[in-house]
Amino acid sequence: MKIVLMVLGVVGLSLAALEIPEHLKAAVKIMRKACLVESGVDEKYVNQSRDGNLPDVPKLGCYILCFFEHAGMIEEDGTIHFNDVLHLLSPSLAETAKYVSEECKTIHGDTRCDTAWLTTKCFFEKAPEGSELP
Ligand SMILES: *[C@@H]1O[C@H](CO)[C@@H](O)[C@H](O)[C@H]1NC(C)=O
């Protein structure tokens, strides 16, 4: 479940709002809380992530990394992918996820947090419509 939620979060929660049943929204909230604590990021930066805007704050990268790690979407070498979760998505969302991950998968930063941030920035640039962090 976490996996789906992360993907939906990355490729656009506005779409997700149509597809995530009420009971799953609770799971997003729990992940959000856990990752806020784990990363130590100020929640206001997470809230500012709307419509393709991604605040340039190092801890925000660690917050995103927390989601990727819990969803099993990041490899040892820092490659971020949707391979294992595409089948869980609606066809249009899977298209978007495939496209953005293809475009953004070679991006690597100095740390895993940087990589998570840069890759998400790339996702947002490729698909800004309704993109926001979970
Ligand atoms: C961020 O948004 C959440 C959910 O809308 C809200 O509960 C929280 O108070 C906001 N936090 C800040 C710091 O703005």
The ligand as an ORCA input file, in Angstrom:
! r2SCAN-3c Opt
* xyz 0 1
  C       0.912     21.305      6.944
  O      -0.274     20.750      6.424
  C      -0.898     19.852      7.318
  C      -2.040     19.166      6.557
  O      -2.781     20.085      5.831
  C      -1.368     20.621      8.547
  O      -2.008     19.752      9.450
  C      -0.131     21.242      9.222
  O      -0.539     22.038     10.320
  C       0.650     22.090      8.226
  N       1.902     22.469      8.876
  C       2.489     23.658      8.740
  C       3.750     23.883      9.490
  O       2.037     24.530      8.011
*
